[in-house]
Amino acid sequence: MTREEAIDIIQSILDKYEEDECLVTEITIGDEDIEALDMAIKALEQEPILDKIRAEIDTKYGQCDICEYFEDYDYEENDISEYRPIGDIADILQIIDKYKAESEG
């Protein structure tokens, strides 16, 4: 089941409920309905996990840079080997924030 299908099923349950709140007990919940509600619950549970991951990365590595190892072989001179900065932990946190915002919107 795709996310869009799950949204459609949940919306149809809500539409049935809005038509007549007194008939809520007459709504039959099928396997697809249960699967869609399970997916919705899992999605809601994932948000705090992303917050925890973000907080732990920030706490443990917040002041660290991200580097790549660079080697250059120059036969006339010495070999050049060094670490070059390519980013920092804030870049990783921005990626987490981007996907968190997408999942909320």
C-alpha positions as CSV (number, residue, x, y, z in Angstrom):
1,M,0.0,0.0,0.0
2,T,1.3,3.4,-0.9
3,R,1.1,6.5,1.3
4,E,-1.5,8.0,-1.0
5,E,-3.7,5.0,-0.8
6,A,-3.4,5.1,3.0
7,I,-4.4,8.7,3.0
8,D,-7.4,8.0,0.8
9,I,-8.6,5.2,3.1
10,I,-8.2,7.3,6.2
11,Q,-10.1,10.1,4.5
12,S,-12.9,7.8,3.5
13,I,-13.2,6.7,7.2
14,L,-13.3,10.3,8.3
15,D,-15.9,11.1,5.6
16,K,-18.2,8.3,6.8
17,Y,-17.8,9.6,10.4
18,E,-18.7,13.1,9.4
19,E,-21.8,12.1,7.5
20,D,-23.5,10.8,10.7
21,E,-21.6,10.6,14.0
22,C,-24.4,8.4,15.4
23,L,-23.7,5.7,12.8
24,V,-20.0,5.3,13.8
25,T,-20.6,1.8,15.2
26,E,-22.1,0.7,11.8
27,I,-18.8,1.4,9.9
28,T,-17.1,-1.8,9.1
29,I,-13.4,-1.7,9.4
30,G,-11.6,-3.9,6.8
31,D,-8.1,-5.2,6.6
32,E,-7.1,-2.2,4.4
33,D,-8.5,0.2,6.9
34,I,-6.5,-1.4,9.7
35,E,-3.3,-1.4,7.6
36,A,-3.8,2.3,6.8
37,L,-4.4,3.2,10.4
38,D,-1.3,1.2,11.4
39,M,0.8,3.1,8.8
40,A,-0.6,6.4,10.2
41,I,0.4,5.4,13.7
42,K,3.9,4.4,12.6
43,A,4.3,7.7,10.8
44,L,3.3,9.6,13.9
45,E,5.7,7.6,16.0
46,Q,8.6,8.3,13.7
47,E,8.7,12.1,14.3
48,P,10.0,11.8,17.9
49,I,12.7,9.3,16.7
50,L,14.0,11.9,14.2
51,D,14.1,14.5,17.0
52,K,16.1,12.1,19.2
53,I,18.5,11.2,16.4
54,R,19.0,14.9,15.6
55,A,19.6,15.8,19.3
56,E,22.1,13.0,19.8
57,I,24.1,13.9,16.6
58,D,24.1,17.6,17.6
59,T,25.2,16.8,21.2
60,K,28.0,14.3,20.3
61,Y,29.3,15.8,17.1
62,G,27.9,19.4,16.9
63,Q,31.3,21.0,16.7
64,C,32.8,18.6,14.3
65,D,33.7,19.2,10.7
66,I,33.2,16.6,7.9
67,C,36.4,16.0,5.9
68,E,37.5,13.9,3.0
69,Y,40.9,12.4,2.6
70,F,42.8,13.7,-0.4
71,E,46.0,12.2,-1.8
72,D,47.9,13.6,-4.7
73,Y,51.0,11.9,-6.1
74,D,53.5,14.3,-7.5
75,Y,56.6,12.4,-8.7
76,E,58.8,15.5,-8.7
77,E,57.9,16.6,-5.2
78,N,56.6,15.0,-2.0
79,D,53.2,13.2,-2.0
80,I,50.4,15.4,-0.8
81,S,48.0,13.8,1.7
82,E,45.6,15.8,3.7
83,Y,42.1,16.1,5.1
84,R,40.0,18.7,3.4
85,P,36.8,20.1,5.0
86,I,33.7,19.5,3.0
87,G,31.0,20.4,5.5
88,D,30.0,20.2,9.1
89,I,27.5,18.6,11.3
90,A,25.0,21.5,10.7
91,D,24.8,20.1,7.1
92,I,23.6,16.8,8.3
93,L,21.1,18.4,10.7
94,Q,19.7,20.4,7.8
95,I,19.1,17.2,5.8
96,I,17.2,15.7,8.8
97,D,15.2,18.9,9.2
98,K,14.4,18.9,5.4
99,Y,12.9,15.4,5.5
100,K,11.1,16.0,8.8
101,A,9.5,19.1,7.2
102,E,8.5,17.1,4.1
103,S,6.9,14.3,6.3
104,E,4.9,16.9,8.2
105,G,3.7,18.8,5.2
